[in-house]
């Protein structure tokens, strides 16, 4: 089984980003997924793409949710791909 790598587009000063990261941690652990947090402000292209949407949770470029963790949707998705 391949490792699942999720990407969380985030900002250091964004409370919604921190909330999603914290809420995602137990789900990621349950499914053996890693979460790579990417600061969109560090890259002008990413800032342009995700500016008003952060936090955005992605898997291989596919958006799973933004603003808030949609835990049922993420759990269903992770169950399907593992």
N, C-alpha and C positions, 0 to 999 in steps of 0.2 A: 504494500500500500504506500503510495507516494505521500510525502508530507504536505500538509495543507498550509499555504502561506497566504494570509490575509493582509491587506494593506489598508491602513487607516489614514486618510488624508486629514491633516489636523493643523492646528495653530497653537503655539505655546501659550497664548493668552486667552484661549477660547474655553469657557467653562463647559459648553456643550461637548466639545472635543474630549475634555478630561472625563466628563460623565460617561460618554460612550466607551472610552478606553477602559474605565473601571467596570462598567456593566458587561463588556465583552470578555474580560479576562476569564471568568469562570466557564463561559461557553467555549472559548478557545481551548482552555485546559481540558475540558471534557472531551473535545473532539481531537485533541492532540495537535491543534493548529498553532502556528506562530503568528504573531501580529507585528508587522513592521509599521511603525508610526512615522509618517513623512510630513515634515513641516512645509506646507505649501508656500509659506513666505520666503523660503530659502531658494525658490526657483520661480522666476517670473512666468514661465510657461504654465507651471502647475497653479500658480496663483491666479492666472488668467482663466484656467479651466475650472477651478474649484472655489473661487473666491467667496461667493455667497452661499455655497452649498455645504461647507465644512460643518461638522465632520462628515466624511463620506467613507463608507466601508466598501472595499473592493476585493474581488477574488479574480485574479487573472484578467483584470481590466473590466470585469462585469460589476456594475454597481449593485450592491445588496441592499443598502439603505443609506439615508443621509439625515442629518439633524439629530435623530434619536435612533437608538438601537431597536430594530424590529426583531426582537428575540425569536418569536415563533418562525418568522420567515428565514432568519439566519440558521436556526436549528434545522428546519426542513431542508434548506439548501445543503448544509453540511452533511446531513444524513444521506442525501441523494448522491453526493460526490465521493463519499468515502467508501 
